[in-house]
Amino acid sequence: MKRVAVLGGGIGGTEAARALRKEGLEVVLISNRDYLWTYPISIWIPTGEITPEKVKISLHDFAKAWGIELIVDEVVEIKASENKVVLKNRGEFTDFDYLVVALGQTKKPEKGLKYTLSICGSPEEAVEIRKRLQELISKGSGKIAFGFGGNPKDKTAVRGGPVFEVLFNVDYYLNKLGVRQNFELTFFAPMPKPGERLGEKALKMLDELFQKYGIKKITGKKIKEFTPNGVIFEDDSFLEADLILYTPAGWGHPVVRNSDLPTNEAGFIKIEDTCQVQGFDNVYAIGDCAAIESPLWTAKQGHLAEFMGHIAAHDIALKEGLKSGTPKSYKEHINILCLMDMGWRGGGLAYRSDKRAMLIPIPVLGHIMKKAWGLYFKLYKLGKIPKVI
Ligand SMILES: Cc1cc2nc3c(=O)[nH]c(=O)nc-3n(C[C@H](O)[C@H](O)[C@H](O)COP(=O)(O)OP(=O)(O)OC[C@H]3O[C@@H](n4cnc5c(N)ncnc54)[C@H](O)[C@@H]3O)c2cc1C
């Protein structure tokens, strides 16, 4: 039986591993953490609605459920042309026939980023946001700035949704505590119409929500740098903030940069429609670490990462003669689908494809649906229920 090494036990890597097992291949999953971090539900950590432990899914349990070998180690280098991966503790690793790279992405460097925190960073960073928010609440008042950045070198690597989710959840939380009037919440972004990729209706709805909840907005101004107490924009105007929650654009993973894989200008791996890395027959890249060729409104997303895992597994199974058929393309599944959460007020179901852009408000139930999704995700990852969508 041919052996596939999957690098990265995140949303895409675990799905590729599951799909490969279902195709009848042997899988070794190599990840630096022994858990899968369910990013979409981590948005509730800052307000304490969920604990970090509930956001984790044990990769030991995952590996046991799917008959996968798990290696918890850090990948430091990929030498694809030598069929080699270098691990921090184990050193060189060559025991594989195929490689699936699913290492995710990192933050685009920006001046003063160390003064900001992001919900899209490490699990420790999400916990730190909670701590800093609690400190401000104990102090009695504060100014909080929420923003995200753009990436001119790869427009798919922009993550705005979770920033809006944390903003609306924090607003709701402060209201619930009866202290909202003591806090100034400001949203900022360099693009003139942040959220635009979800369509004009969504933009209008976001504006209405900002007005309704008294959230200030600074958009269309490039960010010069972050300081310990605020944001300096290109025109030297200054947004004072006690806490800056900023999600920079995505950027190629350092390990990918330290590899012989072909990348685009932002450091994402160039792939074929089948997710095979360009020029490497036995190497695939899926999820956030891959360069997505797509319409301008596309964003890197979890459900696309999962779909890419299936496309790659299908292709490897075809190459190994484990099934008949034709190669599939990840491009068949390019859309934006997310449930944008706003706390117990509800949420909005956002959908964008070439044909349609919509944001449907779902009061209260939207929040419950996102919670139910978190449970569904955990159960299908652990093989306890089938995956239906
Ligand atoms: C806060 C937030 C909310 C989101 N909400 C949604 C949503 O509602 N819907 C949606 O579709 N998408 C959502 N996304 C996007 C989605 O989470 C990502 O697109 C998805 O996680 C990408 O999957 P991935 O496997 O490519 O990367 P990741 O899930 O980031 O996984 C990468 C894995 O690689 C491991 N790794 C990294 N470096 C190394 C190394 N050197 N050695 C070994 N292992 C390593 C990491 O530990 C991690 O397990 C959200 C993202 C965030 C941050």
PDBQT file of the ligand as one rigid body, heavy atoms in Angstrom, charges set to zero:
ROOT
HETATM    1  C1  LIG A 401     -10.879  32.950  13.448  1.00  0.00    +0.000 C 
HETATM    2  C2  LIG A 401     -11.151  32.268  12.123  1.00  0.00    +0.000 A 
HETATM    3  C3  LIG A 401     -12.449  31.972  11.753  1.00  0.00    +0.000 A 
HETATM    4  C4  LIG A 401     -12.699  31.332  10.540  1.00  0.00    +0.000 A 
HETATM    5  N1  LIG A 401     -13.998  31.050  10.180  1.00  0.00    +0.000 NA
HETATM    6  C5  LIG A 401     -14.232  30.339   9.047  1.00  0.00    +0.000 A 
HETATM    7  C6  LIG A 401     -15.568  29.951   8.694  1.00  0.00    +0.000 A 
HETATM    8  O1  LIG A 401     -16.533  30.290   9.388  1.00  0.00    +0.000 OA
HETATM    9  N2  LIG A 401     -15.739  29.216   7.553  1.00  0.00    +0.000 N 
HETATM   10  C7  LIG A 401     -14.674  28.826   6.758  1.00  0.00    +0.000 A 
HETATM   11  O2  LIG A 401     -14.876  28.134   5.756  1.00  0.00    +0.000 OA
HETATM   12  N3  LIG A 401     -13.401  29.210   7.066  1.00  0.00    +0.000 NA
HETATM   13  C8  LIG A 401     -13.167  29.937   8.175  1.00  0.00    +0.000 A 
HETATM   14  N4  LIG A 401     -11.877  30.310   8.492  1.00  0.00    +0.000 N 
HETATM   15  C9  LIG A 401     -10.778  29.933   7.595  1.00  0.00    +0.000 C 
HETATM   16  C10 LIG A 401     -10.287  28.514   7.892  1.00  0.00    +0.000 C 
HETATM   17  O3  LIG A 401     -10.091  28.337   9.263  1.00  0.00    +0.000 OA
HETATM   18  C11 LIG A 401      -8.998  28.263   7.128  1.00  0.00    +0.000 C 
HETATM   19  O4  LIG A 401      -9.202  28.536   5.778  1.00  0.00    +0.000 OA
HETATM   20  C12 LIG A 401      -8.564  26.814   7.338  1.00  0.00    +0.000 C 
HETATM   21  O5  LIG A 401      -8.208  26.606   8.683  1.00  0.00    +0.000 OA
HETATM   22  C13 LIG A 401      -7.429  26.443   6.407  1.00  0.00    +0.000 C 
HETATM   23  O6  LIG A 401      -7.091  25.116   6.657  1.00  0.00    +0.000 OA
HETATM   24  P1  LIG A 401      -5.573  24.628   6.486  1.00  0.00    +0.000 P 
HETATM   25  O7  LIG A 401      -5.575  23.195   6.832  1.00  0.00    +0.000 OA
HETATM   26  O8  LIG A 401      -5.068  25.072   5.179  1.00  0.00    +0.000 OA
HETATM   27  O9  LIG A 401      -4.770  25.481   7.592  1.00  0.00    +0.000 OA
HETATM   28  P2  LIG A 401      -4.863  25.400   9.169  1.00  0.00    +0.000 P 
HETATM   29  O10 LIG A 401      -6.233  25.015   9.613  1.00  0.00    +0.000 OA
HETATM   30  O11 LIG A 401      -4.300  26.680   9.650  1.00  0.00    +0.000 OA
HETATM   31  O12 LIG A 401      -3.896  24.204   9.560  1.00  0.00    +0.000 OA
HETATM   32  C14 LIG A 401      -2.508  24.259   9.437  1.00  0.00    +0.000 C 
HETATM   33  C15 LIG A 401      -1.934  23.199  10.346  1.00  0.00    +0.000 C 
HETATM   34  O13 LIG A 401      -0.538  23.072  10.141  1.00  0.00    +0.000 OA
HETATM   35  C16 LIG A 401       0.111  22.979  11.395  1.00  0.00    +0.000 C 
HETATM   36  N5  LIG A 401       1.452  23.533  11.204  1.00  0.00    +0.000 N 
HETATM   37  C17 LIG A 401       1.797  24.812  10.947  1.00  0.00    +0.000 A 
HETATM   38  N6  LIG A 401       3.121  24.932  10.824  1.00  0.00    +0.000 NA
HETATM   39  C18 LIG A 401       3.645  23.696  11.010  1.00  0.00    +0.000 A 
HETATM   40  C19 LIG A 401       4.970  23.178  10.985  1.00  0.00    +0.000 A 
HETATM   41  N7  LIG A 401       6.030  23.948  10.748  1.00  0.00    +0.000 N 
HETATM   42  N8  LIG A 401       5.139  21.871  11.210  1.00  0.00    +0.000 NA
HETATM   43  C20 LIG A 401       4.079  21.051  11.444  1.00  0.00    +0.000 A 
HETATM   44  N9  LIG A 401       2.803  21.490  11.472  1.00  0.00    +0.000 NA
HETATM   45  C21 LIG A 401       2.587  22.793  11.247  1.00  0.00    +0.000 A 
HETATM   46  C22 LIG A 401      -0.740  23.811  12.339  1.00  0.00    +0.000 C 
HETATM   47  O14 LIG A 401      -0.565  23.429  13.686  1.00  0.00    +0.000 OA
HETATM   48  C23 LIG A 401      -2.133  23.503  11.821  1.00  0.00    +0.000 C 
HETATM   49  O15 LIG A 401      -2.651  22.372  12.476  1.00  0.00    +0.000 OA
HETATM   50  C24 LIG A 401     -11.620  30.992   9.696  1.00  0.00    +0.000 A 
HETATM   51  C25 LIG A 401     -10.312  31.284  10.058  1.00  0.00    +0.000 A 
HETATM   52  C26 LIG A 401     -10.067  31.915  11.262  1.00  0.00    +0.000 A 
HETATM   53  C27 LIG A 401      -8.644  32.215  11.632  1.00  0.00    +0.000 C 
ENDROOT
TORSDOF 0
